[in-house]
Amino acid sequence: MKQRIGVECTFEKDGRVRVRRVEVDDRWLAVEQGRQWVDEIGRHVLIMVPGGDVQEILLSANTLQWELVSRRSGTHFI
């Protein structure tokens, strides 16, 4: 099951996204942003949450909703 999240961001003229914070479980977390890329699924963005965990979020091309991408490593938001 996909976990939908809230994302506070801005979209640049070239289509790139600047993510400032994310909302998970009714809690807003300031994040640092890493690289991003687009494929047939949507726009993927790597973020670092407090504590240093790197997560991947996705703006789905089909639904235009942000989702947390499952990580194989088992790390989660704190």
N, C-alpha and C positions, 0 to 999 in steps of 0.2 A: 504494500500500500504506500502511495506517495504521501509525503508530509508537506502540506501547503504551508507557506510562511508569508509573513508580511515583509516587504523590503522598502526602505526609504532610499531612493536613488534619483539620479538625474540622467537624462539621455543627451549625449553630445550631438552636434550637427552631423557627425560622421556615423552615428548609430551606436557608438560605444556607450557603455553604461558606467556610471560612477556610483558604487554602492557605499552608503554611509552607515547604515545600521539595518539589522534584521529583527523581526519579531518572531519568537518561538515560544510556544506555551504561554502566551500573554505577557511575555517579557521582552523588552527591547534591549538589544546588545549592540554596542558600537563595534564596528569591524574594520579591519584593514583589507584592502582589495589587492588581489594578485592578477594573474593573466585572465583573459577571457577569449572565447572563440564561439563561432556559430557553425552549426551543422543542421542536418534535416530535422533534428529533434527540437532545436531552439538555440537560445543564447546561454552558454555556460560561463559561470564566473567563479573563480576561486577566491575564497575569503578566509581570513584568519580571525577567529573569535577570541575573546579574553581567555587567557590560559595557554594560547599558542596553538590550539588545534586548527588544522586546515580543513575546510569544508568546501564542497562544491554545491552551488545553487544553480538552478536552471529556470529560465523564463521560457516556458513551453510555447512552441510555435502554434500548437493546436488550440490551447486554452487561454494563452496570454496570462497565465498565472505562474507565480514563483513557486518552486518546489525545492526541497532539500533532497539532493541526490544521495542515495545510500552509499556508504563507504564500506569496503570489504574489511578495513582494519578494525572496525568496531568502535571507532571514536565517535563521540556524540557531543552535542552542545552541553555546556555546563550550566 
